[in-house]
Amino acid sequence: ISVGSKPLEKYGRMRRAFLAENNPILLDDMILTDPLFPHLWEIDETAHRRVEQIMAELLEKNPAPDKATQQLAWVQHMNSLKAQAEEIVNAELIFANRI
C-alpha cells in the first residue's frame, strides 16, 4: 500500500489489518476523517525503531555467537532475538486497542 511517495511497510500494514478485523468502526472513521495513513506511518516508523532498540537490549543481555565461526548459530540467535522483539512490539503497538 502506498499513498503519495511513502510506502506503507510491514508494521503499518499489520496495524491496518488489525484495525480492519478488530475495530472496523474506528478504521472507517479514520478513513473518513483522513488520519489513517499518518497513524499507520507513525506506527510503522515507531515499530521499526522499537524493534531495533529492543534487539540491541536483548543482544547486550544475550550476546550472539561469533558470526565468523558459527554462522548458523549466529543466524538462529539473531532470528530468535528479532522474534522476541517483534512479539513485544506487536503487543505494544500493532495489536493495541488504542490510538
Secondary structure as the mmCIF struct_conf table of DSSP 4:
data_model
#
loop_
_struct_conf.conf_type_id
_struct_conf.id
_struct_conf.beg_label_comp_id
_struct_conf.beg_label_asym_id
_struct_conf.beg_label_seq_id
_struct_conf.end_label_comp_id
_struct_conf.end_label_asym_id
_struct_conf.end_label_seq_id
STRN STRN1 SER A 2 VAL A 3
TURN_TY1_P TURN_TY1_P1 GLY A 4 SER A 5
STRN STRN2 LYS A 6 PRO A 7
HELX_RH_AL_P HELX_RH_AL_P1 LYS A 10 ASN A 22
HELX_RH_AL_P HELX_RH_AL_P2 PRO A 24 THR A 33
BEND BEND1 ASP A 34 ASP A 34
HELX_RH_AL_P HELX_RH_AL_P3 LEU A 36 LYS A 61
BEND BEND2 ASN A 62 ASN A 62
HELX_LH_PP_P HELX_LH_PP_P1 PRO A 63 ASP A 66
TURN_TY1_P TURN_TY1_P2 LYS A 67 THR A 69
HELX_RH_AL_P HELX_RH_AL_P4 GLN A 71 VAL A 89
HELX_RH_PI_P HELX_RH_PI_P1 ASN A 90 ILE A 94
TURN_TY1_P TURN_TY1_P3 PHE A 95 PHE A 95
BEND BEND3 ASN A 97 ASN A 97
#
